Amino acid sequence: MILAITHTTEYHYSEPLKHAIQTLCLTPRSSAHQTVQQWQVSGPGRLFASTDGFGNCMHTCTLARRAVRGRVHAHGVVSTHASPWTVDEEPDMPPPWLYLRPTPLACAHAPLHQWARSLLAPAQADAAAVLQLAAGVRDRVRYEPGQTSVHTTAPQAFDHGSGVCQDQAHVFVAACRSLGLPARYVSGYFHAPGAPALASHAWAEVCLDTQARRWLGMDITHACAIDERHVRLAVGPDYAACAPVRGMRSGGGEERMEVSVSISRADA
C-alpha cells in the first residue's frame, strides 16, 4: 500500500513569543515494514537534522523573533509492506536491554504485573502469546477519548480502565517489561478511511529475539500485529521520548494548538 500523509500543527499565542526551541520527531525511516519514498518537514525557523539516541530522525528549530503564531508541517509518501517485524540493523540503535527499564509513563505497579503474569508466561513468549496479551490490554483499558492526558501513566490507565492508544501502548509496554520482555513505544500513522481521529496513532514493539534484535509490532487498540495500514514514525521508551513535537518557550502567554493529520492511498 502506498500512503500519502500530511501532518500539520499550528500554534497561536495570546502574546508575542520571546524565544522558543522545538524538537520535531516527524520523519519516518525505511525498514522491513516500510519504504519512505519522499518526505519533507518545515517549521517556523531553520531546521537542523540529527539522529537521537533511539535511532529516530530528529529536527531542531529555534525561533528568536517575536511571533504570535507558528506552524510545523510534515508531508510525504510511504510504501508499506505489511511486515510486523523490524530488525535493528543500524549501529545507532540501542540494545534491546535498554527497553527493560521502567520509565515514568511506562512502569508497572503490582496489580498490573500480576495481571500480566496471568496472561503471559515469559518462558512461553511467542507471537501468539504476545497477541493474547495485546487483546487483554485492549479489553482491560477500553478505548475512550477524553479520559486521560499525555501525562497519564500506565498504572493510572490500568486502574482507570480506559484511555486512548497512547495509554494502551504504555500499559502493554509496562506489562512486557515487568515480565522481562524488552518493549518500546511507537508513534506513527494509521490508515483508517472514515475514522480521521485514528490517523495519528500509537502502538508498541516487543523484542522476542534479543540476539537478532528482532521486534514484533503490536497494535493494542486493534489487537493485531501491525500491517500495511501502519506507518512507523518513531520509537522510544515511552511517549515523552518520541512525541511528534515538543519544546520550550519564553513568553507567548496562553497557547492554543491545532493539529490535523490526513492519510490517503496514493495507489488507489
N, C-alpha and C positions, 0 to 999 in steps of 0.2 A: 504494500500500500504506500502511495506517495501522498504526504500530507503537507499542506501549506498552512503555516502558523503565523499569527500576528498577536503580539503581546504588548499592550500599551499601559503605562502607569503615569498618571498626571497628578501633580501636586499643586494645591492652591493654598496660599498663606495669607493671613489677615494683616500681616505687617511684612515689610521687606526683610529678606534674609541678610545676615551679615557675613556668614560663612557656612559652607556645607561641604561634606565629603560623603560620597556614596560608593558602595561596593555592589557591583551588579553580577549576579550569578545567573546569566541568561543565555549562555552559549552551550549548546549540546555538543558532545563528542561522538564521533563514529565508533561503532563497536560491532560485535557479532549480531546485536539486535537491530542496529540502525546504521544508515549511511547519511551523513549530512551533505546534501547536495549544494546548498548555499545558505548563508546566514549572515545577518548584519545586526549590529546593535548601535544605537545612538543615545546620547544623553544631553543634559543641559550644558555640558562642557566637554573639553577634550578627554577622550578615554585612553587609559593606559592598560594594556593587556598583561596578564600574568597567569600562572598556574598555582592554585592554592595547595595546601598540604594534603588534600584528599584527592588531588588529580583533576579538579574542576577548572574549566576555563573561566577566568575572572576578568572584570574590567573595573578600574577605579576612576572616579570622576571627582574633581574638586571644583567647587563654584565659589569664586571670591567676589563676584559682583552682587550688587543688591538686586533682588528679584522677588516677585510675589507669586511666581508660578514656575513649574519645572515639568519636564516631560522625558520619560525614558521609553524607548521604542525598540522592540526586537521583532524581527520577522525573517522567515526563510522557508526552505523546503527540505523535508527529511523523508527518506525512504526507509520504511520499517520492514524487518524480515521475519517477524513473529517468533524469534528465538527468545525464550525466557532466561537463557543462560548468558552470562558475561564472564570473561576471564580478565583479571588484572594483569595484563602483559606489560604495560608501560612501567618504566623504572620509577616514575614519580608517584606511583600509587603506594599507600602504606600497607603493611602486612595485615592479614585478617585479624590477628590477635588484638589489634588496636580497637576493634569493634566489639570486644568483650567487656570493655569498661563501661560502667553506667554513666550516664550524663544527666544533667538536671531535668531535661524533658523526657528522657527515656530510661528511667530507672524502675526497678520492680520492688514493691513492698511485699511483705509476707503473703497476704492474700492473693496477689497476682501470681507470685511464684508457685504457691501451692496449687492454684487453679491450672497454671500452665503444665505442671507435672502430671496432673490428672489427664491431660490430653496428649502429651508427647513424652515418650521416654527417650532421653538423649542418646542412648546407645542404639536406638532403632530409628534415628532421624534419617528420613529419606524424603523424596519429593512428595510422596503421598501423605506421609505423616505431617509434613510442613503445611500442606494444603488443608489438612484437617484442623491444624492449629489456626490457620488464617480464617477458616469458616467459623471456628469457635469464637475468635475475637470479633468478627463481624456480628455474630449473634449477641455477644456479651455487650459490645459497645455499638449500639444502634446508630445508623447514620441519621443525624438530626441536626441540621444547621441552627446556629444561634444559641447553642447551649454552652459553648466553650470559646476560648480565645487562643491566640498564638502562644500564650504563656501557660496554657493548661498542661500539666504533667501527665505521664502515663498512669500513675496511681489515681490521680484525680478523675481522669476519664473512665478508668476501670470502675471506680467506686460509683461514679455518677451514672454509668451505663449508657451514655450517649455522647455523640460528638460528630466530628467530620473526618474526612480521610486522613488528615494530619494526626488526629488523636488515635484513630485505628492503627495507623502505621507505628506510632510511638508505643502503643500497648503491645503490638506484635514484636517490635524490636526489643522492648524490655523483657518480654516473656522469653524470647530466644536467648538473650544474653544471660538471663537467670538460670537457664538450662545448660549453659556452656557452649552455645552456638553463636559464632560471630554474626552480627546482624547490623544493618545500616539503613538509614532513612534515605528515600529517593524522592526528589522533586521532579515534576515533569508535566506532560500534557496527555490528555485522553480524548480521543475522537469519539464523541457520543452525539450523533445528529439528533436534534430536538431537545438536548439537555445541556445548554451552554454553561450551566453552573458547574458542570463536571470537567470543563475544558482544562482548567488549572487543577492538577491532580497530585496526589502523593501516594506512594506505596513503600515497599521495603524489599531488601535483598538479604538473603541468609546464605552464608558460606557453608556448603555441605562437603567441600573438598578443599581443606586448607593448604594441602601440598600443592595442588594445581591452582590455588587462588580462584576457584570457580564458584560463582554466585548465582543463586536462583532468585529471579524477581517474582514477588508475590503481591498481587493487588488485593488488599484485605477488604476494601469496600465491595468488590465484586466476587470475592472468594475464588480467585482464579490466578493461574500464572499469567504474567504479562504476555501480551500478544501484539499483533500488528496495529492495534488501536493505541498503543502506548508509545510515547516519545520520551526517552530518558534524558533529563536535563542536567541534574547534578546529584551528588551523593554526599553524605556526611553522617556523623554520629546521631544527629537529630536535626530538627528544622532550623534551629538557630545557626547551625554551621553552614547551611546552604540555602538560606532564604533568597528568593529571586532578587530582592532589592533591600538593602539595609544601609544605615549610615548614621551620621551625627550632624547636628546643625546648631548654629548660634543665631538667635533672632528668629523672625518669621511669625511670631505669635502663635495663633491656632492654625493647625494644619488640617486640610481636607484632601483625601486621596481617592482617586477614581481609577479602577483597574478594569481593563477589558481584554479578554482573550478569545480569539476566534480560530477555529480549525476547520479546514475543508479539504476534501480529496482533490488532489491535483491530477489524478489519473482517471477520474470518472468521466 
